[in-house]
Amino acid sequence: MKVHTYWSWELPPKLTGAAAVVDVNAASTNMATLLSRGVSRLFLVTDETVHEMKRQYPDALVIGESLKLPKNFFVSSNWPSEIAKVDVKGRTVLFMTANGTRVAQEAIAKGADPVFAVGFMNFRRAAAWVKERKIQSLSILAAGEISFEDRRVAEDRMCAELLQKLLKGEVFGYRTALMDVKEFMLEHYRGFSIPYNRHIVFQENPVIPLCKQLRPGVIEVTDTA
């Protein structure tokens, strides 16, 4: 199997084969969590398509963040601890972020298929799924944190590395890596409910969010199971 890892701002013009989007804190985690909490339908939308989708699904919950839309446009921010407070069971959710969902949109636009989301909660299951599907080429796309001066955040880098090592059958020290990542997150995300966010981020979840584009700017996310 061919495995390549990229930061989201270093993607090649074209992507061949499958793509795993790694945005640990928080888009990848939130997609898996929303699916596991029983949403009716989950769509990734953009600034350009969210209003149209809201008209199509007037009872939908709009969750996430935008660099253009006001905060009160959303029923919840992108933080896992805030989304956990929203009753999403049986509801349609329109989800958008400034980074992670954008990377999923870009991966599909560049030709990747299938595109799925990976975090610490499901990276072992994702590796098994890739092998079950006999995927021959995989691009691992680490989203990073675009609001930081150093965008190469440790949680995305380490999750991408662990996924790659699993796929290649390499031995790694998971507990040590996990401790390093947790310490990094406590330092770099001060003031953002990180203890609770972190609990959700590292809570095991077998759901693998699969992203299928319905039209440009609208992706439906379903469980691979």
C-alpha positions as CSV (number, residue, x, y, z in Angstrom):
1,M,0.0,0.0,0.0
2,K,1.2,3.5,-0.9
3,V,0.7,6.0,2.0
4,H,1.5,9.7,1.8
5,T,1.0,12.2,4.5
6,Y,0.5,15.9,3.8
7,W,-0.3,19.0,5.8
8,S,-3.5,20.6,4.4
9,W,-1.7,23.6,3.0
10,E,0.8,21.4,1.1
11,L,-1.6,19.2,-0.9
12,P,-0.6,18.3,-4.5
13,P,-2.8,19.4,-7.4
14,K,-4.3,15.9,-7.6
15,L,-5.0,13.2,-5.1
16,T,-5.1,9.5,-6.2
17,G,-6.9,6.9,-4.2
18,A,-8.4,7.3,-0.8
19,A,-7.9,10.2,1.6
20,A,-8.1,10.3,5.4
21,V,-8.8,13.8,6.9
22,V,-7.2,14.2,10.3
23,D,-8.5,17.2,12.3
24,V,-8.4,15.8,15.8
25,N,-9.6,19.0,17.6
26,A,-12.2,19.0,16.3
27,A,-13.9,18.3,12.9
28,S,-12.9,14.6,12.6
29,T,-13.9,14.0,16.2
30,N,-17.2,15.9,15.9
31,M,-18.2,14.0,12.7
32,A,-17.8,10.6,14.4
33,T,-19.5,11.9,17.6
34,L,-22.5,13.4,15.8
35,L,-23.0,10.1,13.8
36,S,-22.7,8.0,17.0
37,R,-25.3,10.2,18.7
38,G,-28.0,9.4,16.2
39,V,-28.3,12.3,13.9
40,S,-30.9,11.8,11.1
41,R,-28.6,13.3,8.4
42,L,-25.2,15.0,8.6
43,F,-24.1,17.4,5.9
44,L,-20.8,19.4,5.5
45,V,-21.6,22.8,4.1
46,T,-19.8,26.0,3.2
47,D,-20.4,29.7,3.6
48,E,-21.8,29.6,0.1
49,T,-24.2,26.6,0.5
50,V,-25.4,26.8,4.2
51,H,-28.3,29.2,3.5
52,E,-29.6,27.1,0.6
53,M,-29.4,23.9,2.7
54,K,-31.1,25.7,5.6
55,R,-34.0,26.5,3.3
56,Q,-34.1,22.9,2.2
57,Y,-34.0,21.6,5.8
58,P,-35.6,24.4,7.8
59,D,-35.4,22.4,11.1
60,A,-31.7,21.6,10.7
61,L,-29.3,22.5,13.4
62,V,-26.4,24.6,12.1
63,I,-23.2,23.7,14.1
64,G,-19.6,24.8,13.8
65,E,-17.8,28.0,12.8
66,S,-17.2,30.4,10.0
67,L,-14.8,33.3,9.2
68,K,-17.7,35.1,7.6
69,L,-20.9,34.3,9.5
70,P,-21.7,35.6,13.0
71,K,-21.4,33.2,16.0
72,N,-25.1,33.5,16.7
73,F,-25.8,31.9,13.3
74,F,-24.8,28.6,14.9
75,V,-26.5,26.6,17.7
76,S,-23.1,25.5,18.9
77,S,-19.5,26.2,18.2
78,N,-17.0,23.6,16.8
79,W,-15.7,22.6,20.3
80,P,-16.6,19.0,21.2
81,S,-17.6,20.1,24.7
82,E,-20.2,22.5,23.3
83,I,-21.6,20.2,20.7
84,A,-22.1,17.6,23.5
85,K,-24.7,19.9,25.1
86,V,-26.9,19.9,22.0
87,D,-29.6,17.3,21.5
88,V,-28.9,16.1,18.0
89,K,-30.7,12.7,18.0
90,G,-33.0,12.4,15.0
91,R,-32.1,15.9,13.7
92,T,-30.5,17.0,10.5
93,V,-27.2,18.8,11.2
94,L,-25.4,21.2,8.9
95,F,-21.8,21.2,10.0
96,M,-19.1,23.6,8.9
97,T,-15.7,24.7,10.1
98,A,-13.0,27.0,9.0
99,N,-10.5,24.2,8.6
100,G,-11.4,20.5,8.9
101,T,-14.5,20.3,6.8
102,R,-12.8,22.6,4.3
103,V,-10.0,20.0,3.9
104,A,-12.6,17.3,3.2
105,Q,-14.2,19.4,0.5
106,E,-10.7,20.1,-1.0
107,A,-9.8,16.4,-0.9
108,I,-12.9,15.5,-2.9
109,A,-12.3,18.3,-5.3
110,K,-8.8,17.0,-5.9
111,G,-10.0,13.6,-6.9
112,A,-9.7,11.5,-3.7
113,D,-12.2,8.7,-3.3
114,P,-13.2,7.5,-0.8
115,V,-12.7,10.4,1.7
116,F,-13.1,9.7,5.4
117,A,-12.4,11.3,8.8
118,V,-9.9,10.0,11.3
119,G,-9.1,11.0,14.9
120,F,-7.6,9.4,18.0
121,M,-11.1,8.0,18.7
122,N,-11.2,5.8,15.6
123,F,-7.7,5.6,14.0
124,R,-7.3,1.9,14.9
125,R,-10.7,1.0,13.4
126,A,-9.9,3.2,10.3
127,A,-6.7,1.3,9.7
128,A,-8.6,-2.0,9.9
129,W,-11.2,-0.6,7.5
130,V,-8.6,0.5,5.0
131,K,-7.1,-3.0,5.0
132,E,-10.5,-4.6,4.7
133,R,-11.3,-2.5,1.7
134,K,-7.9,-3.4,0.2
135,I,-7.2,0.3,-0.5
136,Q,-3.9,0.5,-2.4
137,S,-3.2,4.2,-2.2
138,L,-4.0,6.5,0.8
139,S,-3.3,10.2,1.4
140,I,-3.4,11.2,5.0
141,L,-4.3,14.9,5.3
142,A,-3.4,16.5,8.6
143,A,-5.5,19.7,8.8
144,G,-3.4,21.5,11.3
145,E,-4.6,24.7,13.1
146,I,-4.7,27.6,10.7
147,S,-5.1,30.2,13.5
148,F,-1.8,29.3,15.1
149,E,1.6,30.8,14.0
150,D,2.9,27.2,13.9
151,R,0.1,25.4,12.1
152,R,1.7,21.9,12.5
153,V,-0.2,21.0,15.7
154,A,1.0,17.9,17.5
155,E,-2.4,16.2,17.8
156,D,-2.9,16.0,14.0
157,R,0.7,15.2,13.3
158,M,0.8,12.4,15.8
159,C,-2.6,10.9,14.8
160,A,-1.5,10.9,11.1
161,E,1.8,9.2,12.1
162,L,0.1,6.5,14.2
163,L,-2.3,5.8,11.4
164,Q,0.5,5.4,8.9
165,K,2.5,3.2,11.3
166,L,-0.5,0.9,11.8
167,L,-1.0,0.5,8.1
168,K,2.6,-0.3,7.6
169,G,2.7,-2.8,10.5
170,E,5.2,-0.8,12.5
171,V,5.5,-0.9,16.3
172,F,4.9,2.3,18.2
173,G,4.6,3.5,21.7
174,Y,0.9,4.6,21.8
175,R,0.8,5.5,25.5
176,T,3.9,7.7,25.3
177,A,2.6,9.5,22.2
178,L,-0.8,10.0,23.9
179,M,0.8,11.7,26.9
180,D,2.8,14.0,24.7
181,V,-0.3,15.0,22.7
182,K,-2.4,15.6,25.8
183,E,0.3,17.9,27.3
184,F,0.6,19.8,24.0
185,M,-3.2,20.3,23.9
186,L,-3.4,21.6,27.5
187,E,-0.7,24.2,26.7
188,H,-1.9,25.3,23.3
189,Y,-5.7,25.4,23.8
190,R,-5.8,27.2,27.2
191,G,-9.3,28.6,27.9
192,F,-11.2,26.4,25.6
193,S,-12.6,23.7,28.0
194,I,-9.8,21.5,27.0
195,P,-10.1,19.0,29.8
196,Y,-13.6,18.1,28.6
197,N,-12.8,18.5,24.9
198,R,-9.8,16.2,25.5
199,H,-11.9,13.6,27.1
200,I,-14.1,13.4,24.1
201,V,-11.2,13.6,21.6
202,F,-9.6,10.4,23.1
203,Q,-12.8,8.5,23.8
204,E,-12.9,5.4,21.6
205,N,-15.6,5.5,18.9
206,P,-15.8,2.9,16.2
207,V,-17.6,5.2,13.7
208,I,-15.7,6.1,10.6
209,P,-17.3,9.1,8.9
210,L,-17.4,8.7,5.1
211,C,-17.8,11.8,3.1
212,K,-19.7,11.7,-0.2
213,Q,-20.2,14.9,-2.3
214,L,-23.8,15.5,-3.4
215,R,-22.8,18.7,-5.2
216,P,-20.0,21.3,-4.9
217,G,-20.1,22.6,-1.3
218,V,-22.5,19.9,0.0
219,I,-21.1,16.6,1.4
220,E,-23.2,14.0,3.2
221,V,-21.4,12.1,5.9
222,T,-22.4,8.6,6.8
223,D,-20.9,5.8,8.9
224,T,-18.9,3.2,6.8
225,A,-20.6,0.4,8.8
